[in-house]
Amino acid sequence: MRSRLLLTLAGIAGVIVPGTVAVNVAQQVFGNDPCDSALPFAKESGLTLSGEEEVVSCEWHPGFRDSSGQLTVRTRSLESRERLLEHSGASEELARSWHRVGDGPAQQIVRRPNLERSEQVYTARSSSRMLSISYDDAVEKGLLLHIRAVSI
């Protein structure tokens, strides 16, 4: 009786394990478009797209606590790019530091890295996510945006 039970369990495991492996491999090979996960994740992170943008490509990196999605989006004009940044709540990335000169009070120094580099970076943060939108004016006149949404 006991050997019959063990044979039955082994037979079931012999079917379930290869079946599960086959399903996982099929999902990786023929799986969903990464945009099916990355785009909703970016939208939940604050990204607001209108009809003036085209999603060119997506990457999706699932994780238990640290999922992230990357999108490449082409906007039609500089104005539509500015609206996308504004509606997504993204603002220029700033570097803040405090400096004390001698015995005087500490003063906050604000650097604007966008003025020092060709890549322009804008960010929006919530309690659990960060949205980063960047572009380079030298690449497609600044109309090709790289968007990254990350769980934090």
VENKA-V638665 format. One record per backbone hydrogen bond with DSSP energy under -1.0 kcal/mol. CO is the residue of the C=O (numbers start at 1). NH is the residue of the N-H. Records with the same first field share a line. If there is no record, write none. Layout:
CO=NH + NH
This chain:
1=5
2=6
3=7
4=8
5=9
6=10
7=11
8=12
9=13
10=14
12=16
13=17
15=19
16=20
17=21
18=22
19=23
20=24
21=25
22=26
23=27
24=28
25=29
26=30
33=36
34=37 + 38
35=39
37=41
38=42
39=43
40=44
41=45
42=47
43=46
50=53
52=76
54=74
57=72
59=70
61=68
67=151
68=61
69=149
70=59
71=147
72=56 + 57
73=145
74=54
77=81
78=82
79=83
80=84
81=85
82=86
83=87
84=88
85=90
86=89
91=123
95=111
97=109
99=107
101=104
107=99
109=97
111=95
112=115
113=116
120=135
121=93
122=133
123=91
124=131
128=152
129=126
130=150
131=124
132=148
133=122
134=146
135=120
136=139
139=142
140=143
143=75
145=73
146=134
147=71
148=132
149=69
150=130
